Amino acid sequence: MNPADIRRLSELRSILEGFAARHAARRAVEFPAETEGLRCLLVRLNQAIQRRDYESFRACDFELHEGIVEMARVPCLRECWRETWAGLLQFHEQTFGDHYPGARVLIDQHEHLVAAIALGDPAAAEDAARSHVEAIWFRVVDASGAGGEGEGNPLARATAYLACHLDAPLKLTEVAQRIACTSPGHLTRLFRCHHGIGFQAYLQKIRLEKAAELLQATRLPIARIAKRVGYRDLSRFSQHFKRHCGRTPGEWRKG
């Protein structure tokens, strides 16, 4: 399967899992006990990572995603999802060992996804599911430097990668060299030419725009939203948010 086909199949998986997560979150409101199985799988994922048992991690990862699909209780969804997963299986097996040496980032994403479902927040659950799948693709692009939309366009590759990794520490030098395949100076010039601001200012802008979207569309706690967009310091997030949006996160949520 060529990279373009893999990319399209990954997009289909993103749509299916986002749809499943949305419906699973709705069921969690009425049947909160159904999320206990997902939490148990999170514990097993963590244990597998601590043992560096990546075979068990991959098996548990499958169980977790399938569990979310099954929790949605949508006719035919599981069959469609399994076909898509099977189509991507070889791709995942070939890339997992190379691109997830620590896999800690996956644990964080899974924990956020399960928390959004357990909260009974459909919008937050769908966003978490789709962001997780889309980040998988761009992490592979990160390591391979090949394939995806925007190939040969450093700015397109960089902006797509940033959008899928808002929760991660992001540095100009690493993004320029590993993702955009260009020099930090040239990437900075591209950002200034096309967006009117530099790399760091652009990154902060899209982080705060995503935070504003989540504050309005979801019921996620403000601290979780801050972490979701790359802020570990809540007070710093609040300062930046107010400077950018003119209101504190709490005021913004109230409208």
N, C-alpha and C positions, 0 to 999 in steps of 0.2 A: 504494500500500500504506500503510495507516495505521500509526501508531507501535506499536500493540499487536501487529499482525501482524509488524512488523519485529523487535520484541522477542522474540517467540516463535521466529521463524526464526533469530535470533541465538543463542537458547538451544539450538536444534537443532544449529547449527554448533559450539557449545561442546561438546556431547555427542559429536558425531562426531569432532572434532579431538582431544578428550581420549582417546577410545577409540583413535584412530589413533596418537597419541603413545605411549600405553602399549605397544601392540604393536610400534611401531618401536623402542622402547627394548629390548624383549626380543630383537629381531633384532640390535640393535647389539652384544649380547654375543657372538653367534655370528659375525656378519659386520660387524666394526668398520669395514671399508673403506666400507660403504654410507653412513656419515655424512660422508665426505669431500665428497660432492656438496652436502650441506647447508652445510658450512663454506664452500665456494666461493661459494654463494649469499649467505652473510653478508657476504663480502668485496664482492660486487657491490652489495648493499644499502648498505653504508657508502660505496662510491664514488658511488652515485647521490645519496645525501644530501649528500655533499661538493660535488657538481656542482649541487645543487638541482634535479636532474632527477627530478621527482616521477612523471612518466609511466613512466620506467624503474624507479623504486622500486616502483610499484604492480605492474608486470609481474613484477618479481623477487619481490615479496611473494607473488604468486599461485604462482609456481614453487616457492617454499620450502614453502608449506603443502601444495601438491599433492605435492611430493616426500616429505613426511612421511606423507601418506596412502598413497602408493604403496609406501613403505618398509614399511608395516604388513603388506602382502600379505594383506589380508582380502578375500575375494570380495565383489563388489558395493559395497564401501565407497567406492571412487573415484567410481562413478556417483552414489551418494547424495550424496556430498560436493559434487560438481560442480553438482548440481541446487540444493543449498542455497546454494552460493557464487553461482550465477547469479541466484538470487532476491534476493540482497543486493547485487548488483553496482551497480545504480543508486544505492542508498543509500550505498554506499562511495564511489562517484565524486563524488556531490554533497557529501559531507561531508569528504572527505580534505583538500582544499586549505584549508578553513576551520579544521579542528580539529587538523591536524598541521603547523603552520608550520615546525617544526624537525625533527620526527619522530625526535629522538634517543631519546625514551622507547621508541619501537617497536624501535629497534636493540637497546637493552638487553634488552627482553623476548624478542626473537628469539634473542639470544645465550644467554640463560638457558635457553630452550626447547631449543636445539640441544645445549647442554652437558649438560642432563639426559638427553636421548636418548643422546648419546655415552657418558655414564657407565653406560648400561645400567640405569637406575633407573626402572622403570615408573611408580611412584607419583609421583615427582618430575616426570616427563615429562607425565603426565596433569594434574597440578596446574598446571604451567607453561602448558600449552596452554589449559586452561579459563580460567585467570586472565587470560590474554592476550585471549581473545575477549570475556570479560565486561567487561574494562576498556574495550574499544573502545566498547561500548554506553554505559557511564557517562561516557566522555569526551565523547560526543555529547550526552548529557543535560546535562553540564557547560556546554557552549557554547550549547545551544539553550534550556535551561530548560524543556523540554517533554517530554510523553509519558511515561513509564515508570511502573512500579509505585511507589506511594507519592506520586503527584502530589498536591500540596496538604498533604502531611505532611512538614514540614521535617526532623524527626528521622529518619524512614524514608529520606528521600532522602540525608541526610548519612551515616547508618550504612552504607547500601548502597554509597555512593561510597567511603568509607574502606576498606571490606572489599576493594574492587577496586583500591586504589591504595596498598597498604601500603609499597611500595618507593619512593614518591614523597615529596618534601618537602610536608607538609600543614600549612596554617595555618588557625586558626580563622576569621580574617576572610575569607579567600578561600572557604573551604567554606561559610560562612554566606551570603555574598553571591551566589556563583555557583551553588551546588548547592542549598542549603536555601532560598534566596530569603527570607531573614529577617535580622535583626540578629545580630551576634555575641553580644550579651547575652542575647537570647531563646533562641538555640541552646544557649548554656551552661546556661541555666535548664532547658531540656528534657532535656539530658543528666543534670543533677543530679537532676531529678525522676524520670526513668524508669530511670536506671542507677546513681544514687547517687554518681556521680563526674563531674568536669568533662570537657571535651572532650579536653585533653591526656592526662589520666589514662586515659580510655577508649581513646584511640588507642594509648598505650603498652601497655595491657592486651591489646588484640586483636593487636598486633604480636608480643608475647611469647607469646601463646597459639598464634599461627600458627607461630612459631619452634619451640615445643615439639612441635607436630604434625609439622613437617617433620623434626625431629631423630629422632623415633621411627619415622616412616613411610618415610623416604628415607635414602639414603646420601650426600646432598649434603654437601660440606665445610662446616664450621661458618662459615667466613668468607663463603661464598656464601649461606648461610641468613641470616646477619646482614644482608647487603646486600639480600637478597630482602624483608626486612621493614623496610627503611628505615634501617638502621644502616650508616654508612660507617666508624665507629670500632669495631673488634672488641673492644677492652678495655671500652669503654663498654657495648657490647651484653652482654658477659659479666657486668659488674657489675649491670646492670638485670635480666638473666635470673636471676641467683642471688638477687637481692632478691625477685623475683616468685615464683620456683619453689622456692627453698630449696636449689637445687643448681646447679653450673656447667653450661653446655651439654654439656660432655664427660661429666660425671657423669649428666646426664639421659639422654643417648643410651645409656649403658651400662645404664640401668635400676637 
